[in-house]
Amino acid sequence: MTAGGIYVHLPYCASRCGYCAFVVTTDGSSRDAYLRALDSEAALAAGEADGWIFDSIYLGGGTPSLLPPVAIERLLSTLRGRFAVSADAEVTLEANPEDVSPDAVRAWTGAGVTRISVGVQSLSDRELSAVGRRHDAMKARAAVSLLSASGMSVSGDLILALPFQTAETFRGSLAGLLEAGASHVSVYLLEAEKSRVMEEDRRLHPERYLADDAQADLWLEMGETLAGRGLRHYEISNWGKPGRKSRHNLKYWTRTPTLGLGVAAHEHWDERRRANVSALEAYINGLAEGRRPRALDIAVSAAEASRESVYLGLRLSEGVPSSEIEALVQSSGDERLPADYEGWFATGILERAGDRVRFTERGFLVSNEVLSRFV
């Protein structure tokens, strides 16, 4: 049996970043009640997971590193007590640089954390300040260096197209992250439209933002830089050294069953897509009543599973079997799709590699347009 994964959403943050669209809160008064609710939900979910082995746990947020280390240790101990977690499980903790200290690193390691995903975002103080990050570039470099020296697997996040970002500052952020010892890099394009403040800023001050062509050139240049440093591009936004891919996130892209615990958490289990309510009070109250507080619970049909296999699998550099995507193209009911599909090869967006179809590096830049045709 394929091993499953467990995602836990920890929504507490010290402040909200300008680009954030996640379910988070800066009010920590409910934290203890929330952690008790998580324990209750884990007990309920464990009843559905009898016989399953789990080889990845992902503590996301929010800012999981904001929790006291003892709370992280207690949470992971609870999960290991409720579920059959393999001895070599990948245990990821999302952390902000300002929370990283020698004491915290020792505590996280002692609790069984094996991987840290650090929200660096930029190594330019001006860019960090523009989006409300609480750390500066020096602190971010020091955090990544400290974590790398600890022996844990370290992933660093960067954002392309932040306000005031230039080609030179982005190159500097990437170089600094690699020099500090990151063995995995995730790079995301700024989605200003998901934040009213950011969207309005870009409308009023377009000169603060890189043009689309400049972003595309930097994206391709970045890929070459990372490849030269031994990091393989394995998913649209992710590069990793050998053995450093995110085991947990790969489960999403390969449709491997995952449980989702916490407010607004999503899960794919027993061919059902489920999501918890996004209101913190409703989540806590639901667990107090002895139920998992669902906002969504739908069966995934065989046809939908086939579509998911294609549009999720295309996110990976290895692509998908050509037989699967071509069957979907012919049966989609979209009269334009067969011609567009062939056109994507002609224009260098897609390519064939043996019996598989995959995006080219340039094709990844327009992947949203292609993937939306299969959703």
C-alpha positions in Angstrom: 0.0 0.0 0.0 1.2 3.5 -0.8 2.0 5.6 2.3 -0.3 8.5 3.0 0.4 12.0 4.2 -1.0 14.3 7.0 -1.3 18.0 6.6 -2.0 20.2 9.7 -3.0 23.8 9.4 -1.7 26.2 12.1 -3.3 29.5 11.4 -1.6 31.8 13.9 0.7 34.7 12.7 2.3 37.6 14.4 1.2 39.9 11.5 -0.4 39.5 8.1 1.7 39.9 5.0 0.5 42.1 2.2 0.2 39.3 -0.4 -1.3 36.6 1.9 -4.5 34.9 0.9 -4.5 32.1 3.4 -6.8 31.5 6.3 -4.7 33.0 9.2 -5.3 35.1 12.3 -3.1 37.4 14.3 -5.2 36.9 17.5 -3.6 34.1 19.5 -6.2 34.0 22.2 -7.8 30.8 20.8 -4.5 28.9 20.4 -4.9 26.5 23.3 -8.5 25.7 22.4 -7.4 25.2 18.8 -4.7 22.7 19.7 -7.3 20.8 21.7 -9.6 20.7 18.7 -6.8 19.4 16.5 -6.3 16.6 19.0 -10.0 15.8 18.8 -9.9 15.9 15.0 -6.9 13.6 14.9 -8.7 11.1 17.0 -11.7 11.2 14.6 -9.6 11.0 11.5 -7.6 8.1 12.9 -10.7 6.0 12.7 -10.8 6.4 8.9 -7.1 5.6 8.6 -7.0 2.2 10.1 -4.4 0.1 8.3 -2.7 3.0 6.7 1.0 4.0 7.1 1.9 7.7 6.9 5.4 8.7 5.8 4.9 12.5 5.7 3.6 15.1 8.1 3.4 18.8 7.0 2.8 21.5 9.6 1.7 24.5 7.5 0.0 27.9 8.2 0.0 30.5 9.2 3.3 30.4 11.0 3.8 27.1 12.7 7.2 28.2 14.0 5.4 30.9 16.1 4.1 28.1 18.4 6.2 27.3 21.5 8.5 24.4 20.7 6.8 22.4 23.4 3.5 22.7 21.6 5.1 21.5 18.4 6.5 18.5 20.3 3.2 17.7 21.8 1.4 18.0 18.5 3.8 15.6 16.7 3.6 13.2 19.6 -0.2 13.2 19.4 0.0 12.5 15.7 2.4 9.6 16.1 0.2 8.2 18.8 -3.0 8.5 16.7 -1.6 7.3 13.4 0.9 4.7 12.2 3.8 7.1 11.2 6.8 5.4 9.7 10.2 5.8 11.4 11.7 7.6 8.4 8.8 10.0 7.9 9.5 13.4 6.4 8.2 15.9 9.0 8.1 19.5 7.6 7.7 22.6 9.6 7.0 26.0 8.0 9.1 28.7 9.7 9.6 32.4 9.4 13.3 33.5 9.8 12.6 35.6 12.9 11.5 32.5 14.8 14.7 30.5 14.0 17.2 30.3 16.9 19.7 27.7 18.1 17.2 26.7 20.9 14.3 26.4 18.5 16.3 24.3 16.1 17.4 22.0 18.9 13.8 21.7 20.1 12.4 21.1 16.6 15.0 18.4 15.9 14.3 16.8 19.2 10.6 16.7 18.3 11.3 14.8 15.1 11.1 17.6 12.5 13.3 16.6 9.6 12.6 19.4 7.1 12.1 23.2 7.4 10.4 25.3 4.8 11.6 28.9 5.4 9.5 31.9 4.3 12.4 34.0 3.0 10.5 35.6 0.1 13.4 38.0 -0.7 16.8 39.1 0.5 16.2 42.7 -0.2 15.1 44.8 2.8 13.2 47.2 0.6 11.1 44.4 -0.9 10.5 42.7 2.4 9.3 46.0 4.0 7.0 46.6 1.0 5.0 43.5 1.7 5.0 43.7 5.5 7.6 40.9 6.3 8.8 41.1 9.9 12.4 39.9 9.2 15.2 41.5 7.3 17.6 40.0 4.8 20.4 39.5 7.4 18.1 37.5 9.6 16.8 35.4 6.7 20.4 34.5 5.6 21.4 33.7 9.2 18.3 31.5 9.7 18.9 29.4 6.6 22.6 29.0 7.5 21.7 27.9 11.0 19.2 25.4 9.8 21.5 24.0 7.1 24.2 23.5 9.6 21.8 21.5 11.8 21.6 18.7 9.2 17.9 19.2 8.5 16.6 19.5 5.0 16.1 23.2 4.3 13.8 24.7 1.7 13.6 28.4 1.0 10.7 30.3 -0.5 11.2 33.2 -2.9 8.6 35.4 -4.6 9.2 36.8 -8.1 7.7 40.2 -9.0 7.5 41.8 -5.6 7.1 45.6 -5.5 10.5 47.3 -6.1 12.1 44.1 -7.2 14.6 44.3 -10.1 16.4 41.7 -12.0 19.5 42.4 -10.0 17.8 42.1 -6.6 16.1 38.9 -7.5 19.4 37.4 -8.7 20.9 38.5 -5.4 18.1 36.8 -3.4 18.5 33.6 -5.2 22.3 33.6 -4.9 22.1 34.4 -1.2 19.6 31.6 -0.5 21.9 29.1 -2.2 25.0 30.4 -0.5 23.3 30.0 2.9 22.8 26.3 2.2 19.3 25.8 1.0 19.0 22.4 -0.8 15.4 23.0 -2.0 14.0 26.2 -3.5 10.3 27.2 -4.1 9.7 30.2 -6.3 6.2 31.7 -6.8 5.0 34.5 -9.0 3.4 37.3 -6.9 -0.4 36.9 -7.3 -1.3 40.5 -6.5 -4.9 40.0 -7.5 -5.4 37.8 -4.4 -4.8 40.8 -2.2 -6.8 43.9 -2.6 -4.0 46.1 -1.2 -1.4 44.6 -3.5 -3.7 44.8 -6.5 -4.5 48.5 -5.9 -0.8 49.2 -5.4 0.1 47.7 -8.7 -2.7 49.6 -10.4 -1.6 52.9 -9.0 2.2 52.3 -9.2 3.0 49.9 -12.1 6.5 51.2 -12.2 7.2 49.4 -8.9 6.7 46.0 -10.6 8.6 44.0 -13.1 7.0 43.7 -16.6 5.8 40.3 -17.7 8.6 39.8 -20.2 11.2 40.6 -17.5 9.6 38.1 -15.2 9.7 35.5 -17.9 13.3 36.1 -18.6 14.3 35.9 -15.0 12.3 32.7 -14.5 14.2 31.0 -17.3 17.5 32.4 -16.1 16.8 31.2 -12.6 16.1 27.7 -13.8 19.5 27.6 -15.5 21.2 28.9 -12.3 19.6 26.3 -10.1 20.4 23.5 -12.5 24.0 24.7 -12.5 24.0 24.3 -8.7 22.6 20.8 -8.8 18.9 21.5 -8.1 16.5 19.7 -10.4 13.3 21.4 -11.5 10.7 18.7 -10.6 7.5 20.7 -10.3 6.3 24.1 -11.7 7.5 26.1 -8.7 10.0 23.7 -7.0 13.6 22.7 -7.4 15.6 20.3 -5.2 18.9 18.6 -4.9 18.9 14.8 -5.1 16.9 13.3 -2.2 15.5 16.8 -1.3 12.2 16.8 -3.1 9.2 17.5 -0.9 7.8 14.0 -0.3 4.6 15.4 1.1 3.8 17.9 -1.7 4.5 15.2 -4.2 1.5 13.3 -2.8 -0.8 16.1 -3.9 0.5 16.1 -7.5 0.3 12.3 -7.7 -3.1 12.0 -6.1 -1.8 10.1 -3.1 -4.3 10.0 -0.2 -3.7 12.8 2.3 -5.5 13.8 5.5 -6.1 17.5 6.3 -6.4 18.6 9.9 -7.3 22.1 11.1 -9.3 25.1 10.0 -9.7 25.3 6.2 -7.6 22.2 5.7 -8.3 20.1 2.6 -7.9 16.4 2.1 -8.1 13.7 -0.5 -9.2 10.5 1.1 -11.0 7.4 -0.1 -11.7 9.1 -3.4 -13.4 12.1 -1.8 -12.4 15.7 -1.7 -13.0 17.3 1.7 -12.4 20.7 3.3 -13.0 22.0 6.8 -14.8 25.2 7.5 -12.6 28.3 7.2 -14.0 30.1 10.3 -11.9 29.5 13.4 -14.8 29.6 15.9 -16.9 27.2 13.8 -14.0 24.8 13.5 -13.4 24.7 17.3 -17.1 24.4 18.1 -17.6 21.6 15.6 -14.9 19.5 17.2 -16.4 20.3 20.7 -19.6 18.7 19.3 -17.6 15.6 18.3 -17.6 16.0 14.5 -15.2 17.0 11.8 -16.6 20.4 10.7 -16.9 20.1 7.0 -17.5 22.8 4.4 -17.0 20.4 1.5 -17.3 16.6 1.1 -17.8 15.3 -2.4 -17.0 12.0 -4.1 -14.5 12.1 -7.0 -15.9 10.3 -10.0 -13.7 8.1 -12.3 -13.9 10.8 -15.0 -12.8 13.5 -12.5 -10.0 11.3 -11.2 -8.7 10.9 -14.8 -8.8 14.7 -15.3 -7.0 15.2 -12.0 -4.3 12.8 -12.9 -3.6 14.8 -16.0 -3.7 18.4 -14.7 -1.9 17.6 -11.5 0.6 15.3 -13.2 1.5 17.9 -15.8 2.7 20.1 -12.9 5.6 17.7 -12.6 8.7 17.8 -14.9 8.2 14.2 -15.8 4.7 14.9 -17.2 2.0 12.3 -17.8 1.6 9.2 -20.0 0.7 10.4 -23.5 -2.1 7.8 -23.7 -3.8 9.4 -20.6 -3.7 13.0 -21.8 -4.6 12.2 -25.4 -7.6 10.1 -24.3 -8.8 13.1 -22.2 -8.3 15.5 -25.1 -10.5 13.4 -27.4 -13.2 12.8 -24.8 -13.3 16.3 -23.2 -16.2 17.7 -25.2 -14.1 20.8 -25.9 -14.1 21.1 -29.7 -11.1 23.4 -29.8 -8.9 21.3 -27.5 -7.6 18.7 -30.0 -6.3 21.5 -32.3 -5.0 23.6 -29.4 -3.2 20.5 -28.0 -1.3 20.0 -31.2 -0.6 23.7 -31.3 1.1 23.5 -27.9 3.7 21.2 -29.3 4.2 23.3 -32.4 4.8 26.4 -30.3 7.1 24.6 -27.8 4.9 24.7 -24.8 4.6 20.9 -24.6 7.0 18.2 -25.7 7.0 14.4 -26.0 9.6 12.4 -24.1 9.2 8.8 -24.9 5.7 7.8 -24.0 5.1 10.9 -21.9 4.0 14.4 -22.5 5.5 17.3 -20.4 5.9 21.0 -20.3 9.0 22.6 -21.6 10.8 25.0 -19.4 9.3 27.9 -21.3 5.9 26.1 -21.3 5.9 26.2 -17.5 5.5 30.0 -17.8 2.1 29.6 -19.4 1.1 26.4 -17.6 -2.0 28.0 -16.0 -3.5 28.6 -19.4 -3.0 25.0 -20.4 -4.0 23.4 -17.1 -7.2 25.3 -17.0 -8.4 23.5 -20.1 -8.4 20.2 -18.2 -9.9 21.3 -14.9 
